Amino acid sequence: MNYNAEKPKDSFFNFDTMITPKIIQIIFYIGLAVSIVSGLTTIISGDSVFLGLAILIIGPLVIRVNCELVIVIFKIHEALQDMRYR
C-alpha cells in the first residue's frame, strides 16, 4: 500500500509497494499446471494409477496451502501498516 504521495517508482524502490503477492498467484497457477501434468503423466505412463491420482488430488491442495501461508504474511503486513498510519 502506498501511504504517501510519492511517485509509484519511488514507492517501488523504497519497498512501500509489495509485488510478491502478485508473483505468488502466478506461482500457484504454474504449480497447479505442473501438478496436473505430473499426475496425468504418471497415470498414462502406467507407473501407478494411485500415485497419479494422489498427485492430482493432493498436489493442488499442497500448493494452495503453501501459497496461502505466504499471502497471509503479506496480509498481516498490510494490516500492521493500516494500524501504523491511522
HTML snippet that shows the backbone in 3Dmol.js (N, CA, C, O; Angstrom):
<script src="https://3Dmol.org/build/3Dmol-min.js"></script>
<div id="view" style="width:600px;height:400px;position:relative"></div>
<script>
const pdb = `
ATOM      1  N   MET A   1       0.842  -1.175   0.000  1.00  0.00           N
ATOM      2  CA  MET A   1       0.000   0.000   0.000  1.00  0.00           C
ATOM      3  C   MET A   1       0.885   1.236   0.000  1.00  0.00           C
ATOM      4  O   MET A   1       1.918   1.285   0.669  1.00  0.00           O
ATOM      5  N   ASN A   2       0.464   2.212  -0.752  1.00  0.00           N
ATOM      6  CA  ASN A   2       1.219   3.439  -0.842  1.00  0.00           C
ATOM      7  C   ASN A   2       0.541   4.486   0.031  1.00  0.00           C
ATOM      8  O   ASN A   2      -0.534   4.973  -0.318  1.00  0.00           O
ATOM      9  N   TYR A   3       1.142   4.838   1.149  1.00  0.00           N
ATOM     10  CA  TYR A   3       0.522   5.739   2.112  1.00  0.00           C
ATOM     11  C   TYR A   3       0.968   7.181   1.958  1.00  0.00           C
ATOM     12  O   TYR A   3       0.451   8.069   2.637  1.00  0.00           O
ATOM     13  N   ASN A   4       1.904   7.417   1.089  1.00  0.00           N
ATOM     14  CA  ASN A   4       2.335   8.790   0.898  1.00  0.00           C
ATOM     15  C   ASN A   4       2.136   9.175  -0.555  1.00  0.00           C
ATOM     16  O   ASN A   4       1.799   8.334  -1.388  1.00  0.00           O
ATOM     17  N   ALA A   5       2.342  10.439  -0.854  1.00  0.00           N
ATOM     18  CA  ALA A   5       2.056  10.950  -2.184  1.00  0.00           C
ATOM     19  C   ALA A   5       3.271  10.858  -3.099  1.00  0.00           C
ATOM     20  O   ALA A   5       3.430  11.686  -3.997  1.00  0.00           O
ATOM     21  N   GLU A   6       4.114   9.882  -2.890  1.00  0.00           N
ATOM     22  CA  GLU A   6       5.285   9.717  -3.736  1.00  0.00           C
ATOM     23  C   GLU A   6       4.885   9.113  -5.069  1.00  0.00           C
ATOM     24  O   GLU A   6       3.786   8.584  -5.234  1.00  0.00           O
ATOM     25  N   LYS A   7       5.807   9.206  -6.013  1.00  0.00           N
ATOM     26  CA  LYS A   7       5.595   8.582  -7.305  1.00  0.00           C
ATOM     27  C   LYS A   7       5.602   7.068  -7.134  1.00  0.00           C
ATOM     28  O   LYS A   7       6.254   6.551  -6.227  1.00  0.00           O
ATOM     29  N   PRO A   8       4.884   6.354  -7.994  1.00  0.00           N
ATOM     30  CA  PRO A   8       4.892   4.885  -7.884  1.00  0.00           C
ATOM     31  C   PRO A   8       6.295   4.295  -7.977  1.00  0.00           C
ATOM     32  O   PRO A   8       6.598   3.302  -7.316  1.00  0.00           O
ATOM     33  N   LYS A   9       7.155   4.905  -8.799  1.00  0.00           N
ATOM     34  CA  LYS A   9       8.523   4.408  -8.929  1.00  0.00           C
ATOM     35  C   LYS A   9       9.269   4.544  -7.607  1.00  0.00           C
ATOM     36  O   LYS A   9      10.010   3.642  -7.214  1.00  0.00           O
ATOM     37  N   ASP A  10       9.079   5.657  -6.925  1.00  0.00           N
ATOM     38  CA  ASP A  10       9.754   5.860  -5.643  1.00  0.00           C
ATOM     39  C   ASP A  10       9.251   4.878  -4.593  1.00  0.00           C
ATOM     40  O   ASP A  10      10.036   4.367  -3.795  1.00  0.00           O
ATOM     41  N   SER A  11       7.955   4.613  -4.590  1.00  0.00           N
ATOM     42  CA  SER A  11       7.428   3.662  -3.612  1.00  0.00           C
ATOM     43  C   SER A  11       7.910   2.252  -3.917  1.00  0.00           C
ATOM     44  O   SER A  11       8.063   1.437  -3.007  1.00  0.00           O
ATOM     45  N   PHE A  12       8.153   1.957  -5.202  1.00  0.00           N
ATOM     46  CA  PHE A  12       8.685   0.639  -5.569  1.00  0.00           C
ATOM     47  C   PHE A  12      10.100   0.479  -5.047  1.00  0.00           C
ATOM     48  O   PHE A  12      10.433  -0.559  -4.474  1.00  0.00           O
ATOM     49  N   PHE A  13      10.934   1.482  -5.233  1.00  0.00           N
ATOM     50  CA  PHE A  13      12.324   1.381  -4.807  1.00  0.00           C
ATOM     51  C   PHE A  13      12.492   1.527  -3.297  1.00  0.00           C
ATOM     52  O   PHE A  13      13.522   1.126  -2.755  1.00  0.00           O
ATOM     53  N   ASN A  14      11.510   2.086  -2.616  1.00  0.00           N
ATOM     54  CA  ASN A  14      11.541   2.171  -1.157  1.00  0.00           C
ATOM     55  C   ASN A  14      10.840   0.983  -0.507  1.00  0.00           C
ATOM     56  O   ASN A  14      10.695   0.939   0.715  1.00  0.00           O
ATOM     57  N   PHE A  15      10.409   0.026  -1.314  1.00  0.00           N
ATOM     58  CA  PHE A  15       9.712  -1.179  -0.849  1.00  0.00           C
ATOM     59  C   PHE A  15       8.414  -0.846  -0.116  1.00  0.00           C
ATOM     60  O   PHE A  15       8.026  -1.561   0.809  1.00  0.00           O
ATOM     61  N   ASP A  16       7.742   0.227  -0.519  1.00  0.00           N
ATOM     62  CA  ASP A  16       6.424   0.538   0.023  1.00  0.00           C
ATOM     63  C   ASP A  16       5.343  -0.285  -0.677  1.00  0.00           C
ATOM     64  O   ASP A  16       4.284  -0.546  -0.105  1.00  0.00           O
ATOM     65  N   THR A  17       5.616  -0.686  -1.905  1.00  0.00           N
ATOM     66  CA  THR A  17       4.681  -1.497  -2.677  1.00  0.00           C
ATOM     67  C   THR A  17       5.197  -2.927  -2.732  1.00  0.00           C
ATOM     68  O   THR A  17       6.342  -3.168  -3.113  1.00  0.00           O
ATOM     69  N   MET A  18       4.352  -3.867  -2.351  1.00  0.00           N
ATOM     70  CA  MET A  18       4.748  -5.276  -2.361  1.00  0.00           C
ATOM     71  C   MET A  18       4.321  -5.923  -3.679  1.00  0.00           C
ATOM     72  O   MET A  18       3.155  -5.836  -4.065  1.00  0.00           O
ATOM     73  N   ILE A  19       5.254  -6.566  -4.362  1.00  0.00           N
ATOM     74  CA  ILE A  19       4.923  -7.251  -5.607  1.00  0.00           C
ATOM     75  C   ILE A  19       4.832  -8.764  -5.422  1.00  0.00           C
ATOM     76  O   ILE A  19       4.331  -9.465  -6.301  1.00  0.00           O
ATOM     77  N   THR A  20       5.306  -9.266  -4.300  1.00  0.00           N
ATOM     78  CA  THR A  20       5.326 -10.711  -4.081  1.00  0.00           C
ATOM     79  C   THR A  20       3.934 -11.340  -4.101  1.00  0.00           C
ATOM     80  O   THR A  20       3.806 -12.438  -4.643  1.00  0.00           O
ATOM     81  N   PRO A  21       2.873 -10.724  -3.547  1.00  0.00           N
ATOM     82  CA  PRO A  21       1.552 -11.366  -3.644  1.00  0.00           C
ATOM     83  C   PRO A  21       1.118 -11.631  -5.089  1.00  0.00           C
ATOM     84  O   PRO A  21       0.470 -12.640  -5.365  1.00  0.00           O
ATOM     85  N   LYS A  22       1.465 -10.743  -5.995  1.00  0.00           N
ATOM     86  CA  LYS A  22       1.127 -10.969  -7.401  1.00  0.00           C
ATOM     87  C   LYS A  22       1.942 -12.121  -7.970  1.00  0.00           C
ATOM     88  O   LYS A  22       1.440 -12.918  -8.763  1.00  0.00           O
ATOM     89  N   ILE A  23       3.197 -12.203  -7.560  1.00  0.00           N
ATOM     90  CA  ILE A  23       4.062 -13.283  -8.025  1.00  0.00           C
ATOM     91  C   ILE A  23       3.577 -14.620  -7.471  1.00  0.00           C
ATOM     92  O   ILE A  23       3.643 -15.634  -8.164  1.00  0.00           O
ATOM     93  N   ILE A  24       3.096 -14.633  -6.239  1.00  0.00           N
ATOM     94  CA  ILE A  24       2.601 -15.865  -5.620  1.00  0.00           C
ATOM     95  C   ILE A  24       1.410 -16.412  -6.401  1.00  0.00           C
ATOM     96  O   ILE A  24       1.278 -17.628  -6.543  1.00  0.00           O
ATOM     97  N   GLN A  25       0.546 -15.546  -6.906  1.00  0.00           N
ATOM     98  CA  GLN A  25      -0.585 -16.012  -7.706  1.00  0.00           C
ATOM     99  C   GLN A  25      -0.103 -16.693  -8.985  1.00  0.00           C
ATOM    100  O   GLN A  25      -0.654 -17.716  -9.392  1.00  0.00           O
ATOM    101  N   ILE A  26       0.909 -16.135  -9.607  1.00  0.00           N
ATOM    102  CA  ILE A  26       1.478 -16.744 -10.813  1.00  0.00           C
ATOM    103  C   ILE A  26       2.110 -18.087 -10.471  1.00  0.00           C
ATOM    104  O   ILE A  26       1.940 -19.062 -11.204  1.00  0.00           O
ATOM    105  N   ILE A  27       2.836 -18.137  -9.364  1.00  0.00           N
ATOM    106  CA  ILE A  27       3.466 -19.391  -8.933  1.00  0.00           C
ATOM    107  C   ILE A  27       2.403 -20.455  -8.658  1.00  0.00           C
ATOM    108  O   ILE A  27       2.612 -21.631  -8.957  1.00  0.00           O
ATOM    109  N   PHE A  28       1.267 -20.050  -8.094  1.00  0.00           N
ATOM    110  CA  PHE A  28       0.193 -21.009  -7.833  1.00  0.00           C
ATOM    111  C   PHE A  28      -0.295 -21.652  -9.128  1.00  0.00           C
ATOM    112  O   PHE A  28      -0.438 -22.873  -9.202  1.00  0.00           O
ATOM    113  N   TYR A  29      -0.550 -20.831 -10.151  1.00  0.00           N
ATOM    114  CA  TYR A  29      -1.051 -21.382 -11.408  1.00  0.00           C
ATOM    115  C   TYR A  29      -0.007 -22.253 -12.106  1.00  0.00           C
ATOM    116  O   TYR A  29      -0.355 -23.260 -12.723  1.00  0.00           O
ATOM    117  N   ILE A  30       1.251 -21.879 -12.015  1.00  0.00           N
ATOM    118  CA  ILE A  30       2.314 -22.721 -12.578  1.00  0.00           C
ATOM    119  C   ILE A  30       2.384 -24.047 -11.827  1.00  0.00           C
ATOM    120  O   ILE A  30       2.473 -25.105 -12.449  1.00  0.00           O
ATOM    121  N   GLY A  31       2.344 -24.001 -10.504  1.00  0.00           N
ATOM    122  CA  GLY A  31       2.366 -25.220  -9.699  1.00  0.00           C
ATOM    123  C   GLY A  31       1.163 -26.099  -9.963  1.00  0.00           C
ATOM    124  O   GLY A  31       1.276 -27.325  -9.984  1.00  0.00           O
ATOM    125  N   LEU A  32       0.008 -25.478 -10.164  1.00  0.00           N
ATOM    126  CA  LEU A  32      -1.202 -26.229 -10.481  1.00  0.00           C
ATOM    127  C   LEU A  32      -1.046 -26.967 -11.807  1.00  0.00           C
ATOM    128  O   LEU A  32      -1.395 -28.142 -11.913  1.00  0.00           O
ATOM    129  N   ALA A  33      -0.524 -26.280 -12.808  1.00  0.00           N
ATOM    130  CA  ALA A  33      -0.309 -26.908 -14.113  1.00  0.00           C
ATOM    131  C   ALA A  33       0.702 -28.048 -14.018  1.00  0.00           C
ATOM    132  O   ALA A  33       0.503 -29.110 -14.608  1.00  0.00           O
ATOM    133  N   VAL A  34       1.785 -27.825 -13.274  1.00  0.00           N
ATOM    134  CA  VAL A  34       2.802 -28.872 -13.106  1.00  0.00           C
ATOM    135  C   VAL A  34       2.206 -30.080 -12.390  1.00  0.00           C
ATOM    136  O   VAL A  34       2.492 -31.222 -12.749  1.00  0.00           O
ATOM    137  N   SER A  35       1.391 -29.833 -11.393  1.00  0.00           N
ATOM    138  CA  SER A  35       0.762 -30.926 -10.650  1.00  0.00           C
ATOM    139  C   SER A  35      -0.165 -31.741 -11.547  1.00  0.00           C
ATOM    140  O   SER A  35      -0.148 -32.971 -11.504  1.00  0.00           O
ATOM    141  N   ILE A  36      -0.960 -31.073 -12.345  1.00  0.00           N
ATOM    142  CA  ILE A  36      -1.879 -31.777 -13.243  1.00  0.00           C
ATOM    143  C   ILE A  36      -1.113 -32.576 -14.291  1.00  0.00           C
ATOM    144  O   ILE A  36      -1.427 -33.740 -14.541  1.00  0.00           O
ATOM    145  N   VAL A  37      -0.113 -31.954 -14.901  1.00  0.00           N
ATOM    146  CA  VAL A  37       0.683 -32.656 -15.912  1.00  0.00           C
ATOM    147  C   VAL A  37       1.412 -33.843 -15.293  1.00  0.00           C
ATOM    148  O   VAL A  37       1.463 -34.916 -15.895  1.00  0.00           O
ATOM    149  N   SER A  38       1.973 -33.668 -14.112  1.00  0.00           N
ATOM    150  CA  SER A  38       2.683 -34.771 -13.447  1.00  0.00           C
ATOM    151  C   SER A  38       1.742 -35.922 -13.113  1.00  0.00           C
ATOM    152  O   SER A  38       2.076 -37.088 -13.325  1.00  0.00           O
ATOM    153  N   GLY A  39       0.573 -35.594 -12.594  1.00  0.00           N
ATOM    154  CA  GLY A  39      -0.396 -36.629 -12.258  1.00  0.00           C
ATOM    155  C   GLY A  39      -0.861 -37.399 -13.480  1.00  0.00           C
ATOM    156  O   GLY A  39      -0.921 -38.628 -13.466  1.00  0.00           O
ATOM    157  N   LEU A  40      -1.190 -36.666 -14.540  1.00  0.00           N
ATOM    158  CA  LEU A  40      -1.634 -37.330 -15.762  1.00  0.00           C
ATOM    159  C   LEU A  40      -0.516 -38.144 -16.402  1.00  0.00           C
ATOM    160  O   LEU A  40      -0.761 -39.234 -16.920  1.00  0.00           O
ATOM    161  N   THR A  41       0.702 -37.626 -16.371  1.00  0.00           N
ATOM    162  CA  THR A  41       1.842 -38.365 -16.915  1.00  0.00           C
ATOM    163  C   THR A  41       2.069 -39.655 -16.145  1.00  0.00           C
ATOM    164  O   THR A  41       2.353 -40.694 -16.740  1.00  0.00           O
ATOM    165  N   THR A  42       1.949 -39.594 -14.845  1.00  0.00           N
ATOM    166  CA  THR A  42       2.129 -40.794 -14.021  1.00  0.00           C
ATOM    167  C   THR A  42       1.054 -41.830 -14.331  1.00  0.00           C
ATOM    168  O   THR A  42       1.345 -43.024 -14.405  1.00  0.00           O
ATOM    169  N   ILE A  43      -0.179 -41.384 -14.512  1.00  0.00           N
ATOM    170  CA  ILE A  43      -1.272 -42.313 -14.824  1.00  0.00           C
ATOM    171  C   ILE A  43      -1.095 -42.906 -16.226  1.00  0.00           C
ATOM    172  O   ILE A  43      -1.203 -44.119 -16.407  1.00  0.00           O
ATOM    173  N   ILE A  44      -0.825 -42.054 -17.211  1.00  0.00           N
ATOM    174  CA  ILE A  44      -0.734 -42.508 -18.599  1.00  0.00           C
ATOM    175  C   ILE A  44       0.469 -43.417 -18.826  1.00  0.00           C
ATOM    176  O   ILE A  44       0.390 -44.377 -19.592  1.00  0.00           O
ATOM    177  N   SER A  45       1.586 -43.112 -18.159  1.00  0.00           N
ATOM    178  CA  SER A  45       2.787 -43.930 -18.365  1.00  0.00           C
ATOM    179  C   SER A  45       2.654 -45.320 -17.758  1.00  0.00           C
ATOM    180  O   SER A  45       3.462 -46.202 -18.049  1.00  0.00           O
ATOM    181  N   GLY A  46       1.656 -45.523 -16.931  1.00  0.00           N
ATOM    182  CA  GLY A  46       1.410 -46.833 -16.354  1.00  0.00           C
ATOM    183  C   GLY A  46       2.225 -47.126 -15.115  1.00  0.00           C
ATOM    184  O   GLY A  46       2.250 -48.264 -14.645  1.00  0.00           O
ATOM    185  N   ASP A  47       2.894 -46.119 -14.576  1.00  0.00           N
ATOM    186  CA  ASP A  47       3.687 -46.339 -13.367  1.00  0.00           C
ATOM    187  C   ASP A  47       2.793 -46.726 -12.197  1.00  0.00           C
ATOM    188  O   ASP A  47       2.939 -47.806 -11.625  1.00  0.00           O
ATOM    189  N   SER A  48       1.881 -45.850 -11.851  1.00  0.00           N
ATOM    190  CA  SER A  48       0.986 -46.129 -10.735  1.00  0.00           C
ATOM    191  C   SER A  48      -0.230 -45.221 -10.848  1.00  0.00           C
ATOM    192  O   SER A  48      -0.117 -43.996 -10.793  1.00  0.00           O
ATOM    193  N   VAL A  49      -1.377 -45.833 -11.005  1.00  0.00           N
ATOM    194  CA  VAL A  49      -2.611 -45.065 -11.113  1.00  0.00           C
ATOM    195  C   VAL A  49      -2.914 -44.369  -9.790  1.00  0.00           C
ATOM    196  O   VAL A  49      -3.347 -43.217  -9.775  1.00  0.00           O
ATOM    197  N   PHE A  50      -2.689 -45.063  -8.691  1.00  0.00           N
ATOM    198  CA  PHE A  50      -2.978 -44.471  -7.378  1.00  0.00           C
ATOM    199  C   PHE A  50      -2.058 -43.289  -7.081  1.00  0.00           C
ATOM    200  O   PHE A  50      -2.496 -42.282  -6.527  1.00  0.00           O
ATOM    201  N   LEU A  51      -0.787 -43.412  -7.448  1.00  0.00           N
ATOM    202  CA  LEU A  51       0.144 -42.295  -7.256  1.00  0.00           C
ATOM    203  C   LEU A  51      -0.262 -41.107  -8.125  1.00  0.00           C
ATOM    204  O   LEU A  51      -0.222 -39.959  -7.680  1.00  0.00           O
ATOM    205  N   GLY A  52      -0.650 -41.389  -9.354  1.00  0.00           N
ATOM    206  CA  GLY A  52      -1.107 -40.320 -10.246  1.00  0.00           C
ATOM    207  C   GLY A  52      -2.329 -39.606  -9.707  1.00  0.00           C
ATOM    208  O   GLY A  52      -2.414 -38.379  -9.761  1.00  0.00           O
ATOM    209  N   LEU A  53      -3.283 -40.381  -9.184  1.00  0.00           N
ATOM    210  CA  LEU A  53      -4.477 -39.763  -8.589  1.00  0.00           C
ATOM    211  C   LEU A  53      -4.125 -38.962  -7.343  1.00  0.00           C
ATOM    212  O   LEU A  53      -4.695 -37.899  -7.099  1.00  0.00           O
ATOM    213  N   ALA A  54      -3.186 -39.476  -6.558  1.00  0.00           N
ATOM    214  CA  ALA A  54      -2.752 -38.744  -5.363  1.00  0.00           C
ATOM    215  C   ALA A  54      -2.108 -37.420  -5.757  1.00  0.00           C
ATOM    216  O   ALA A  54      -2.345 -36.395  -5.118  1.00  0.00           O
ATOM    217  N   ILE A  55      -1.294 -37.442  -6.807  1.00  0.00           N
ATOM    218  CA  ILE A  55      -0.670 -36.198  -7.277  1.00  0.00           C
ATOM    219  C   ILE A  55      -1.740 -35.230  -7.765  1.00  0.00           C
ATOM    220  O   ILE A  55      -1.661 -34.030  -7.500  1.00  0.00           O
ATOM    221  N   LEU A  56      -2.741 -35.745  -8.479  1.00  0.00           N
ATOM    222  CA  LEU A  56      -3.812 -34.883  -8.994  1.00  0.00           C
ATOM    223  C   LEU A  56      -4.668 -34.282  -7.881  1.00  0.00           C
ATOM    224  O   LEU A  56      -5.148 -33.155  -8.009  1.00  0.00           O
ATOM    225  N   ILE A  57      -4.860 -35.017  -6.804  1.00  0.00           N
ATOM    226  CA  ILE A  57      -5.737 -34.538  -5.727  1.00  0.00           C
ATOM    227  C   ILE A  57      -4.961 -33.759  -4.670  1.00  0.00           C
ATOM    228  O   ILE A  57      -5.361 -32.660  -4.285  1.00  0.00           O
ATOM    229  N   ILE A  58      -3.866 -34.322  -4.208  1.00  0.00           N
ATOM    230  CA  ILE A  58      -3.129 -33.712  -3.097  1.00  0.00           C
ATOM    231  C   ILE A  58      -2.206 -32.586  -3.566  1.00  0.00           C
ATOM    232  O   ILE A  58      -1.993 -31.614  -2.841  1.00  0.00           O
ATOM    233  N   GLY A  59      -1.664 -32.712  -4.762  1.00  0.00           N
ATOM    234  CA  GLY A  59      -0.737 -31.703  -5.283  1.00  0.00           C
ATOM    235  C   GLY A  59      -1.294 -30.287  -5.269  1.00  0.00           C
ATOM    236  O   GLY A  59      -0.677 -29.395  -4.687  1.00  0.00           O
ATOM    237  N   PRO A  60      -2.456 -30.056  -5.902  1.00  0.00           N
ATOM    238  CA  PRO A  60      -3.023 -28.705  -5.879  1.00  0.00           C
ATOM    239  C   PRO A  60      -3.346 -28.199  -4.472  1.00  0.00           C
ATOM    240  O   PRO A  60      -3.219 -27.007  -4.194  1.00  0.00           O
ATOM    241  N   LEU A  61      -3.764 -29.107  -3.585  1.00  0.00           N
ATOM    242  CA  LEU A  61      -4.059 -28.684  -2.210  1.00  0.00           C
ATOM    243  C   LEU A  61      -2.799 -28.212  -1.489  1.00  0.00           C
ATOM    244  O   LEU A  61      -2.814 -27.194  -0.798  1.00  0.00           O
ATOM    245  N   VAL A  62      -1.718 -28.957  -1.656  1.00  0.00           N
ATOM    246  CA  VAL A  62      -0.456 -28.580  -1.006  1.00  0.00           C
ATOM    247  C   VAL A  62       0.055 -27.256  -1.565  1.00  0.00           C
ATOM    248  O   VAL A  62       0.523 -26.399  -0.815  1.00  0.00           O
ATOM    249  N   ILE A  63      -0.035 -27.095  -2.866  1.00  0.00           N
ATOM    250  CA  ILE A  63       0.411 -25.845  -3.491  1.00  0.00           C
ATOM    251  C   ILE A  63      -0.430 -24.678  -2.989  1.00  0.00           C
ATOM    252  O   ILE A  63       0.106 -23.617  -2.669  1.00  0.00           O
ATOM    253  N   ARG A  64      -1.752 -24.869  -2.918  1.00  0.00           N
ATOM    254  CA  ARG A  64      -2.649 -23.803  -2.460  1.00  0.00           C
ATOM    255  C   ARG A  64      -2.356 -23.400  -1.014  1.00  0.00           C
ATOM    256  O   ARG A  64      -2.295 -22.211  -0.699  1.00  0.00           O
ATOM    257  N   VAL A  65      -2.178 -24.380  -0.144  1.00  0.00           N
ATOM    258  CA  VAL A  65      -1.907 -24.085   1.268  1.00  0.00           C
ATOM    259  C   VAL A  65      -0.590 -23.326   1.414  1.00  0.00           C
ATOM    260  O   VAL A  65      -0.513 -22.360   2.172  1.00  0.00           O
ATOM    261  N   ASN A  66       0.437 -23.755   0.699  1.00  0.00           N
ATOM    262  CA  ASN A  66       1.723 -23.062   0.781  1.00  0.00           C
ATOM    263  C   ASN A  66       1.618 -21.625   0.279  1.00  0.00           C
ATOM    264  O   ASN A  66       2.175 -20.712   0.889  1.00  0.00           O
ATOM    265  N   CYS A  67       0.915 -21.422  -0.818  1.00  0.00           N
ATOM    266  CA  CYS A  67       0.746 -20.065  -1.338  1.00  0.00           C
ATOM    267  C   CYS A  67      -0.072 -19.206  -0.375  1.00  0.00           C
ATOM    268  O   CYS A  67       0.234 -18.029  -0.185  1.00  0.00           O
ATOM    269  N   GLU A  68      -1.105 -19.782   0.230  1.00  0.00           N
ATOM    270  CA  GLU A  68      -1.914 -19.026   1.189  1.00  0.00           C
ATOM    271  C   GLU A  68      -1.106 -18.630   2.417  1.00  0.00           C
ATOM    272  O   GLU A  68      -1.299 -17.542   2.960  1.00  0.00           O
ATOM    273  N   LEU A  69      -0.206 -19.499   2.859  1.00  0.00           N
ATOM    274  CA  LEU A  69       0.634 -19.155   4.010  1.00  0.00           C
ATOM    275  C   LEU A  69       1.519 -17.951   3.708  1.00  0.00           C
ATOM    276  O   LEU A  69       1.716 -17.089   4.564  1.00  0.00           O
ATOM    277  N   VAL A  70       2.043 -17.895   2.508  1.00  0.00           N
ATOM    278  CA  VAL A  70       2.873 -16.744   2.136  1.00  0.00           C
ATOM    279  C   VAL A  70       2.009 -15.491   2.027  1.00  0.00           C
ATOM    280  O   VAL A  70       2.418 -14.420   2.476  1.00  0.00           O
ATOM    281  N   ILE A  71       0.819 -15.612   1.437  1.00  0.00           N
ATOM    282  CA  ILE A  71      -0.074 -14.461   1.297  1.00  0.00           C
ATOM    283  C   ILE A  71      -0.503 -13.934   2.665  1.00  0.00           C
ATOM    284  O   ILE A  71      -0.639 -12.723   2.839  1.00  0.00           O
ATOM    285  N   VAL A  72      -0.718 -14.819   3.633  1.00  0.00           N
ATOM    286  CA  VAL A  72      -1.117 -14.399   4.980  1.00  0.00           C
ATOM    287  C   VAL A  72      -0.060 -13.485   5.588  1.00  0.00           C
ATOM    288  O   VAL A  72      -0.398 -12.516   6.268  1.00  0.00           O
ATOM    289  N   ILE A  73       1.188 -13.777   5.354  1.00  0.00           N
ATOM    290  CA  ILE A  73       2.262 -12.921   5.873  1.00  0.00           C
ATOM    291  C   ILE A  73       2.113 -11.507   5.324  1.00  0.00           C
ATOM    292  O   ILE A  73       2.290 -10.535   6.059  1.00  0.00           O
ATOM    293  N   PHE A  74       1.791 -11.386   4.049  1.00  0.00           N
ATOM    294  CA  PHE A  74       1.635 -10.062   3.461  1.00  0.00           C
ATOM    295  C   PHE A  74       0.347  -9.387   3.913  1.00  0.00           C
ATOM    296  O   PHE A  74       0.308  -8.162   4.028  1.00  0.00           O
ATOM    297  N   LYS A  75      -0.696 -10.146   4.169  1.00  0.00           N
ATOM    298  CA  LYS A  75      -1.931  -9.564   4.719  1.00  0.00           C
ATOM    299  C   LYS A  75      -1.685  -9.014   6.124  1.00  0.00           C
ATOM    300  O   LYS A  75      -2.205  -7.957   6.483  1.00  0.00           O
ATOM    301  N   ILE A  76      -0.897  -9.730   6.909  1.00  0.00           N
ATOM    302  CA  ILE A  76      -0.538  -9.244   8.242  1.00  0.00           C
ATOM    303  C   ILE A  76       0.253  -7.947   8.118  1.00  0.00           C
ATOM    304  O   ILE A  76       0.034  -7.004   8.878  1.00  0.00           O
ATOM    305  N   HIS A  77       1.164  -7.905   7.163  1.00  0.00           N
ATOM    306  CA  HIS A  77       1.957  -6.691   6.935  1.00  0.00           C
ATOM    307  C   HIS A  77       1.050  -5.517   6.575  1.00  0.00           C
ATOM    308  O   HIS A  77       1.225  -4.415   7.095  1.00  0.00           O
ATOM    309  N   GLU A  78       0.077  -5.749   5.682  1.00  0.00           N
ATOM    310  CA  GLU A  78      -0.841  -4.677   5.302  1.00  0.00           C
ATOM    311  C   GLU A  78      -1.672  -4.205   6.489  1.00  0.00           C
ATOM    312  O   GLU A  78      -1.900  -3.006   6.648  1.00  0.00           O
ATOM    313  N   ALA A  79      -2.125  -5.133   7.320  1.00  0.00           N
ATOM    314  CA  ALA A  79      -2.914  -4.760   8.496  1.00  0.00           C
ATOM    315  C   ALA A  79      -2.081  -3.938   9.471  1.00  0.00           C
ATOM    316  O   ALA A  79      -2.574  -2.974  10.057  1.00  0.00           O
ATOM    317  N   LEU A  80      -0.830  -4.318   9.642  1.00  0.00           N
ATOM    318  CA  LEU A  80       0.049  -3.550  10.525  1.00  0.00           C
ATOM    319  C   LEU A  80       0.329  -2.163   9.957  1.00  0.00           C
ATOM    320  O   LEU A  80       0.426  -1.192  10.707  1.00  0.00           O
ATOM    321  N   GLN A  81       0.458  -2.068   8.642  1.00  0.00           N
ATOM    322  CA  GLN A  81       0.662  -0.757   8.022  1.00  0.00           C
ATOM    323  C   GLN A  81      -0.571   0.122   8.215  1.00  0.00           C
ATOM    324  O   GLN A  81      -0.446   1.318   8.480  1.00  0.00           O
ATOM    325  N   ASP A  82      -1.767  -0.468   8.083  1.00  0.00           N
ATOM    326  CA  ASP A  82      -3.001   0.292   8.308  1.00  0.00           C
ATOM    327  C   ASP A  82      -3.060   0.816   9.739  1.00  0.00           C
ATOM    328  O   ASP A  82      -3.435   1.965   9.970  1.00  0.00           O
ATOM    329  N   MET A  83      -2.691  -0.027  10.692  1.00  0.00           N
ATOM    330  CA  MET A  83      -2.702   0.394  12.094  1.00  0.00           C
ATOM    331  C   MET A  83      -1.658   1.481  12.339  1.00  0.00           C
ATOM    332  O   MET A  83      -1.883   2.398  13.129  1.00  0.00           O
ATOM    333  N   ARG A  84      -0.541   1.378  11.673  1.00  0.00           N
ATOM    334  CA  ARG A  84       0.548   2.337  11.859  1.00  0.00           C
ATOM    335  C   ARG A  84       0.165   3.726  11.356  1.00  0.00           C
ATOM    336  O   ARG A  84       0.524   4.730  11.970  1.00  0.00           O
ATOM    337  N   TYR A  85      -0.565   3.786  10.238  1.00  0.00           N
ATOM    338  CA  TYR A  85      -0.867   5.075   9.626  1.00  0.00           C
ATOM    339  C   TYR A  85      -2.227   5.631  10.028  1.00  0.00           C
ATOM    340  O   TYR A  85      -2.693   6.589   9.412  1.00  0.00           O
ATOM    341  N   ARG A  86      -2.867   5.075  11.021  1.00  0.00           N
ATOM    342  CA  ARG A  86      -4.142   5.630  11.495  1.00  0.00           C
ATOM    343  C   ARG A  86      -3.928   6.857  12.301  1.00  0.00           C
ATOM    344  O   ARG A  86      -4.890   7.458  12.780  1.00  0.00           O
TER     345      ARG A  86
END
`;
const viewer = $3Dmol.createViewer("view");
viewer.addModel(pdb, "pdb");
viewer.setStyle({}, {cartoon: {color: "spectrum"}});
viewer.zoomTo();
viewer.render();
</script>
